[in-house]
Amino acid sequence: MHFAKLHGLGNDFILIENLDSDIEDLSEIAIKGCDRHFGVGADGLLVVEKSKIADIKMTIINSDGSVAEMCGNGIRCFAKYIYEKGIVKKDSISVETLAGIMKIKLKVEGGIVSGVKANMGSPSFEKALIPFKGEVDNRSYFIEVNGKNYSASTLLMGVPHTILYVDDVDDDEIIRVGREIENMSIFPSKTNVNFVKIIDRNNIKLKTWERGAGLTLACGTGTCASVVASYINGLTENKVRAKLQGGYMYIDYDGENVFMEGPAEFICEGELLL
Ligand SMILES: N[C@H](CCC[C@H](N)C(=O)O)C(=O)O
C-alpha cells in the first residue's frame, strides 16, 4: 500500500490513507512498518480516515502497536499531508481524534504548508481523566526511581504526561527512568515521561520518553504538557520556546487552551510491502 513518511522536529511517522475503511490490521502495520530494520522505520503510524464530525479523522498508533488518543507532532504532519494532497484544501482544518476535535491553522506559501499552529485543547489535572492513582497532589509531587527523588507533575494533554525537572536532559539515566515511570502502576494507562530543564521564564529544554515508542527526538503533546506544568508551578510564563533535540517548538497556554506551533516535513513516499 502507498505510504508517506513525514516528521515533526525528528518525531517521525508513516502515514497511510484509509478513507474507505478497508484496512483492518492497523496495529500490525504499525509494528512492522515502524521497525527501523525490517520496516520503513518510524515512531508511529498516522492513518487518514473519514469523519462524520470534523473535516477529517486522524488515528495514531505507536510503534509498539498501541493506539494513542492524540499526537502533537503527528497532527502537524497529518495536516500538511491532507492539505498538500488536496484531501482537505482549507488552511483551517478540524481533525477528529480520540482526544477530541483539534483545530489546525496552516501557513501556506505557494501551495506548500510552511508552518502549522494547532489548538491542542485544554489540559486536565483531573486524576480520573489522566488516569492517575497516586495519593498525592499531581500538580507537584515527588516520584522516586532507583533511590533518587524527582520533582514531578502529571496531567492529561490528550494523552497522559508526567513531567520531571532535571539539570541535564542528556543524562543517559533518562532511558532507564523513563521506561520505569512509563509502566508504574499509579498510571493505569501508562504515561509519557518528559525530562525538562528550565532555562529561563520563556525557554525550556526537554527530552521525552514516549509511551509505546520510547525515546523520541521531540514530543508535541509532551512539550505542551511541560509548559502547562511549568507555568502552573510558577517556573515559566505561559508563552514558552521549547528546545527539543529536533529543533524548536513554540507553545502558548492562555489558561484554557494550549496552542502549539512548529514545522512538519515530508521525507519520502513509497509502497509498503508488508
Ligand atoms: N506515544 C504517545 C503518542 C504520541 C505523542 C507524541 N509523538 C506527540 O508528538 O505528541 C502516547 O502513546 O501517549
The ligand as an SDF file (V2000), in Angstrom:
LIG
                    3D

 13 12  0  0  0  0  0  0  0  0999 V2000
    3.3710    7.9900   22.2210 N   0  0  0  0  0  0  0  0  0  0  0  0
    2.3150    8.9130   22.6820 C   0  0  0  0  0  0  0  0  0  0  0  0
    1.5300    9.4600   21.4710 C   0  0  0  0  0  0  0  0  0  0  0  0
    2.3920   10.3190   20.5590 C   0  0  0  0  0  0  0  0  0  0  0  0
    2.7480   11.6140   21.2280 C   0  0  0  0  0  0  0  0  0  0  0  0
    3.8880   12.4050   20.5860 C   0  0  0  0  0  0  0  0  0  0  0  0
    4.5630   11.7950   19.4610 N   0  0  0  0  0  0  0  0  0  0  0  0
    3.4440   13.8180   20.2460 C   0  0  0  0  0  0  0  0  0  0  0  0
    4.0260   14.4440   19.3460 O   0  0  0  0  0  0  0  0  0  0  0  0
    2.5150   14.3130   20.9460 O   0  0  0  0  0  0  0  0  0  0  0  0
    1.3360    8.1690   23.5950 C   0  0  0  0  0  0  0  0  0  0  0  0
    1.0870    6.9830   23.3860 O   0  0  0  0  0  0  0  0  0  0  0  0
    0.8140    8.8250   24.5090 O   0  0  0  0  0  0  0  0  0  0  0  0
  1  2  1  0
  2  3  1  0
  2 11  1  0
  3  4  1  0
  4  5  1  0
  5  6  1  0
  6  7  1  0
  6  8  1  0
  8  9  2  0
  8 10  1  0
 11 12  2  0
 11 13  1  0
M  END
$$$$
